[in-house]
Amino acid sequence: MSVTNNYLEMQIVNQVQIAKSFKNNCEVATKKDDGKTSKEEHKLLKKINKAADDYIIALNKLLK
């Protein structure tokens, strides 16, 4: 499926960038309290990254 509406395509591209930014912001947030990422935070980051990556992949498929 290919997006033929340029405005819709821009929204999808925007969401991909937001998801990438979200991943980065979550990583930074884990270091805000004590300067390092704990084991629990690391486990949660892995799950967040996986979910965000899956979302990005699904969105990118719509652009092809």
C-alpha positions as CSV (number, residue, x, y, z in Angstrom):
1,M,0.0,0.0,0.0
2,S,1.3,3.4,-0.9
3,V,0.1,6.7,0.4
4,T,-1.1,8.9,-2.4
5,N,-2.2,11.8,-0.2
6,N,0.8,14.1,0.5
7,Y,-0.7,15.5,3.6
8,L,-1.3,12.0,5.0
9,E,2.2,11.0,4.1
10,M,3.6,14.0,6.0
11,Q,1.6,12.9,9.1
12,I,3.1,9.4,8.9
13,V,6.6,10.8,8.5
14,N,6.0,13.1,11.4
15,Q,4.9,10.2,13.6
16,V,8.0,8.3,12.8
17,Q,10.1,11.2,13.9
18,I,8.0,11.6,17.1
19,A,8.5,7.9,17.9
20,K,12.3,8.2,17.4
21,S,12.3,11.3,19.7
22,F,10.2,9.5,22.3
23,K,12.8,6.7,22.4
24,N,15.6,9.2,22.9
25,N,13.7,11.1,25.5
26,C,12.9,8.0,27.5
27,E,16.6,7.1,27.6
28,V,17.5,10.6,28.9
29,A,14.7,10.4,31.5
30,T,16.2,7.2,33.0
31,K,19.3,9.2,33.8
32,K,17.6,12.3,35.3
33,D,17.2,11.0,38.9
34,D,20.7,9.6,39.6
35,G,22.7,10.0,36.5
36,K,22.6,6.4,35.4
37,T,20.2,3.8,34.1
38,S,19.2,1.1,36.6
39,K,18.5,-2.6,35.7
40,E,14.8,-2.0,36.0
41,E,14.9,1.1,33.8
42,H,17.1,-0.8,31.3
43,K,14.5,-3.6,31.1
44,L,11.7,-1.0,30.6
45,L,13.7,0.9,28.0
46,K,14.1,-2.4,26.0
47,K,10.3,-2.8,26.0
48,I,9.7,0.8,25.1
49,N,12.3,0.6,22.2
50,K,10.8,-2.6,20.9
51,A,7.3,-1.1,20.9
52,A,8.5,2.1,19.3
53,D,10.5,0.2,16.7
54,D,7.5,-1.9,15.8
55,Y,5.4,1.2,15.4
56,I,8.0,2.8,13.2
57,I,8.3,-0.3,11.0
58,A,4.5,-0.4,10.6
59,L,4.4,3.2,9.6
60,N,7.2,2.9,7.2
61,K,5.4,0.0,5.5
62,L,2.6,2.3,4.8
63,L,5.0,4.6,2.9
64,K,6.2,1.9,0.5
